[in-house]
Amino acid sequence: MEKFQQALPHGITLSCRAAGGRGRPVLVFLHGFPEAAFVWDGLLEHFARPENGGYRCVAPNLRGFEQSTQPAEVKAYRAKYLVQDIAALIESEGAPIDCLVAHDWGGAVAWNLANQLPQLTKRLAIINSPHPGTFLRELTGNPAQQAASAYMNFLLRPDAEQLLREDDYRRLWHFFTQWGGAPWLTQELKAQYREVWDASLTGGCNYYRASPLRPPTAQDPGAQAISLRREMLTVNLPTLVLWAMDDAALPPGLVDGLEEYVPHLTLEKVPAATHWIIHEQPELVARRLGRFLNTPGERPVDAS
């Protein structure tokens, strides 16, 4: 596994992990919270092999995570700056890349980049990360989604990092275990997570603090105070959305109507999988992503 620091022209440095030599077609993988780039290691190595495409696979730690630059100001974690980081990284690898693959918060960045800078990637693959149009709809009008996303308002608290560190990160482990026991969470994997969390929790919390897409409360209108124009939501790239159907924080209603925003959509629903599908079923994720990368031409498919 190659590890390197990529300095970007606008003063941010991203710590990255990669497999496969430069000069090959490129896949870029974006992680979420409370994760880091290492969660993609298996897929980086898989798709770097000649029999699986022989790609150069790159996974950055997003700004605020691990050893990447950690700006102090909350406003530095707004979507436009996160997109700027990944656009610059892609350009450093030689745009356009073959596919941008993303999960959770990484998906929020990827949806925005695909809308604003579609020339940087040929395809988009999203794993359990809501499209901003359907997420806004559900956060403003669906009490079940508001309840499922209530944890976001906890992460806004000024003492969130302190509380998350208590009792050997008890609350963070609970994120993984509360909906399925997480038998995949080995001691080795826990050690990798601890190393990341020891280095960076404020950055991850700042993603929530900087975003207006959060459930409303009596004190804060959250998502109810914003509107998004249709041109900010349309993604015309060939797009795979792989959706774990037992994601308690992101219920299946978030993919309803997705084709209105993504005309070249391949939607694949995975039963008996949770938000942590990358850990739970890495072979399935590799197969579905490989099939998408090898599909000539594009047509909308619902593989539910």
WORAKA-V564872 format. One record per backbone hydrogen bond with DSSP energy under -0.5 kcal/mol. CO is the residue of the C=O (numbers start at 0). NH is the residue of the N-H. Records with the same first field share a line. If there is no record, write none. Layout:
CO=NH  NH
//
This chain:
1=17
3=5  15
4=6
5=13
7=10
11=7
12=68
13=5
14=60
15=3
16=58
17=1
18=56
20=23
24=55
25=97  98
26=57
27=100
28=59
29=102
31=34
35=38
36=39
37=40
39=42  43
40=44
41=45
42=46
43=47
44=48
45=48
46=54
48=51  53
49=52
54=56
55=26
56=18
57=28
58=16
59=30  61
61=64
63=202
64=67
68=63  70
72=75
73=76
74=77
77=80  81
78=82
79=83
80=84
81=85
82=86
83=87
84=88
85=89
86=90
87=91
88=92
89=92  93
96=121
98=27  100
99=124
100=29
101=126
102=105
103=106  107
104=108
105=109
106=110
107=111
108=112
109=113
110=114
111=115
112=116
116=119
117=120
119=96
121=237
122=99
123=239
124=101
125=127  241
126=103
127=103
130=134
131=135
132=136
133=137
134=138
135=139
136=140
137=141
140=142
141=145
142=146
143=147
144=148
146=149
148=151
149=152  153
150=154
151=155
153=156
156=159
158=162
159=163
160=164
161=165
162=165
163=171
164=167  168
165=169
168=172
169=173
170=174
171=175
172=175  176
173=177
176=179  180
181=184
183=185
185=189
186=190
187=191
188=192
189=193
190=194
191=195
192=196
193=197
194=198
195=199
200=204
201=205
202=206
203=206  207
204=207  208
205=209
206=210
211=213
213=222
219=216
220=223
221=224
222=225
228=231
229=232  233
237=123
238=265
239=125  241
240=242  267
241=127  243
242=269
243=246
245=247
250=253
251=254
252=255
254=257
256=259
257=260  261
260=234
262=264
263=238
264=266  300
265=240  267
266=268  302
267=242
268=270
269=244  272
272=245
273=276
275=278  279
276=280
280=284
281=285
282=286
283=287
284=288
285=289
286=290
287=291
288=292
289=293
291=294
293=295
300=266  302
//
